[in-house]
Amino acid sequence: MDEVPPEIVADLMDNGICLAGGGALLHGLADRLSDELNLRVFVAEDPLTCVVRGTGIVLDDFKTYSRLLVGLERGSTRHS
């Protein structure tokens, strides 16, 4: 397993983990993860649609938001 970069660990410690999607609605999941990880875990507002709405915001102004995207290889069609 790869090591987690220190800046990611710092972000998790400061902000916690936001659950999105249908799995976020599983009863008790956020509390269980919080207990196991000793981190703040919370459910996104409207978890079923928040990712697609956020993606739409980024695509509407891609030039501005593209610098915030991580894990993308420009010009690559390879999927991980």
C-alpha positions, 0 to 999 in steps of 0.5 A, spaced: 500 500 500 502 506 498 504 511 503 499 517 504 502 524 503 502 528 509 498 534 506 492 529 505 493 526 512 493 534 514 486 535 510 483 529 513 485 531 520 482 538 519 476 537 515 474 530 516 471 525 511 465 527 507 460 521 505 457 522 498 452 517 494 447 512 496 452 508 501 452 515 505 445 513 507 446 507 510 444 508 517 450 508 522 455 508 517 458 515 518 458 514 526 461 507 525 467 510 521 468 516 525 469 511 531 474 506 527 478 512 524 478 517 530 476 522 525 470 527 523 465 523 518 459 527 516 454 526 510 454 531 504 448 535 503 443 531 498 448 525 498 445 522 492 446 528 487 452 532 490 457 529 486 453 530 479 451 537 481 459 539 483 461 536 476 456 540 473 459 546 476 466 544 474 464 543 467 461 550 466 467 553 468 473 548 467 478 553 466 477 556 473 476 549 476 481 545 472 487 547 477 483 544 483 482 537 480 487 531 482 489 524 479 488 526 472 493 525 466 492 530 461 491 527 454 490 520 457 484 516 456 487 511 461 482 509 467 485 506 473 
